[in-house]
């Protein structure tokens, strides 16, 4: 488990996944993790590492075109959910139940591009982590979590 606030530099996808796994050790069922960063900074890579550490064995891919995906996880979790709000301008005019299947007491939810729906996300569960990834040149990424 890594201490918060966490500031680190990753030089590979594997290292980003290891940081995510270490940070996910502090998560509990029902938690929501908000992940921000420009395109290509490794948000989905981060989710992949965290999901594996939470017992997901399926391939974790970006849900950009489907809004979200759920993956079976290890008990006490039923699922790890991966939500991507990139295509949305806001959640204001979306169906109130749009995210209902992706959050709950036996789910840990990872949300990419959370700024479009922060208020709605806060109503779905405890925001356990805010993670920001940033390009640092080449394959290096800055990872901050609080």
C-alpha positions in Angstrom: 0.0 0.0 0.0 1.3 3.4 -0.9 1.0 6.5 1.4 -1.2 9.4 0.3 -0.7 11.8 -1.1 1.3 9.9 -3.6 3.5 11.4 -6.3 5.5 9.1 -8.5 6.9 8.8 -12.0 6.3 5.7 -14.1 8.5 4.8 -17.0 6.4 1.9 -18.4 2.9 0.5 -18.6 4.0 -2.3 -16.2 5.2 0.2 -13.6 1.9 2.2 -13.9 0.0 -1.0 -13.3 2.2 -1.8 -10.2 1.5 1.7 -8.8 -2.2 1.2 -9.4 -2.1 -2.2 -7.7 -0.4 -0.7 -4.6 -2.9 2.2 -4.5 -5.9 -0.2 -4.9 -4.9 -2.0 -1.6 -6.5 0.9 0.2 -9.9 0.6 -1.5 -13.0 -0.9 0.0 -16.3 -2.2 -1.6 -18.4 0.8 -2.7 -15.4 3.1 -3.3 -15.1 5.3 -6.4 -11.8 6.3 -7.9 -11.6 9.4 -10.1 -8.9 9.3 -12.8 -8.0 12.4 -14.8 -5.4 13.0 -17.5 -5.0 13.9 -21.1 -5.5 11.3 -23.8 -2.8 8.7 -23.8 -1.5 9.2 -20.3 -2.3 5.7 -19.1 -5.7 6.0 -17.5 -6.9 2.6 -18.8 -3.5 1.1 -18.0 -3.9 2.3 -14.4 -7.4 0.7 -14.2 -6.0 -2.5 -15.6 -3.3 -2.7 -12.9 -5.8 -1.9 -10.1 -8.4 -4.4 -11.5 -5.9 -7.2 -11.6 -5.0 -6.7 -8.0 -8.7 -6.8 -7.1 -9.1 -10.2 -8.7 -10.2 -9.4 -12.3 -8.9 -12.0 -14.7 -10.7 -10.7 -17.8 -8.9 -8.3 -20.3 -9.5 -4.7 -19.2 -10.1 -2.4 -22.1 -11.2 1.2 -22.5 -15.0 1.6 -22.4 -15.0 4.8 -24.3 -17.7 3.7 -26.7 -19.9 1.9 -24.2 -19.6 4.3 -21.2 -18.8 1.5 -18.8 -17.8 -2.2 -18.3 -18.1 -4.5 -15.3 -15.6 -7.2 -14.6 -16.1 -10.1 -12.1 -13.7 -9.6 -9.2 -12.6 -11.5 -6.1 -14.8 -11.5 -2.9 -15.9 -9.4 -1.1 -16.4 -7.6 -4.4 -18.9 -8.7 -7.0 -17.4 -6.4 -9.7 -14.8 -3.8 -10.6 -16.4 -1.2 -12.8 -14.6 0.9 -15.4 -16.5 4.0 -16.6 -15.3 6.4 -19.3 -17.2 9.7 -19.6 -15.0 11.2 -22.3 -17.8 11.4 -24.9 -20.2 13.2 -22.7 -20.4 17.0 -22.2 -22.3 16.6 -18.9 -24.4 14.1 -17.0 -27.0 16.8 -16.5 -29.2 15.7 -19.4 -28.4 12.0 -19.2 -30.7 9.3 -17.8 -30.3 9.4 -14.0 -29.7 5.7 -14.0 -26.9 5.8 -16.6 -24.3 4.9 -14.0 -26.5 2.7 -11.7 -25.0 -0.6 -12.9 -21.4 0.7 -12.3 -21.5 1.6 -8.6 -22.8 -0.1 -5.5 -21.8 -1.7 -2.2 -20.0 -4.7 -3.7 -18.4 -2.7 -6.6 -15.2 -0.6 -6.8 -15.7 1.9 -9.6 -13.0 3.6 -11.6 -14.1 6.7 -13.6 -12.1 8.2 -16.4 -12.9 11.9 -17.3 -14.9 12.4 -14.1 -15.2 16.2 -14.4 -18.4 16.0 -16.5 -20.3 14.4 -13.7 -18.6 15.0 -10.4 -21.7 15.9 -8.5 -23.6 12.7 -9.7 -20.5 10.6 -9.0 -20.3 11.8 -5.4 -23.9 10.7 -4.9 -23.0 7.1 -5.9 -20.5 6.3 -3.3 -17.4 7.4 -1.4 -14.8 9.1 -3.5 -11.8 7.2 -2.2 -9.0 8.4 -4.6 -8.4 11.2 -7.0 -5.7 10.1 -9.5 -4.1 12.3 -12.1 -1.8 11.1 -14.8 0.4 13.4 -17.0 2.8 13.1 -19.8 6.5 13.7 -18.9 8.0 13.0 -22.2 8.7 9.6 -23.9 7.2 6.8 -21.9 7.3 8.6 -18.6 4.2 9.6 -16.8 3.6 11.5 -13.6 1.1 9.8 -11.3 -0.5 11.7 -8.4 -3.1 10.3 -6.0 -4.8 11.9 -3.1 
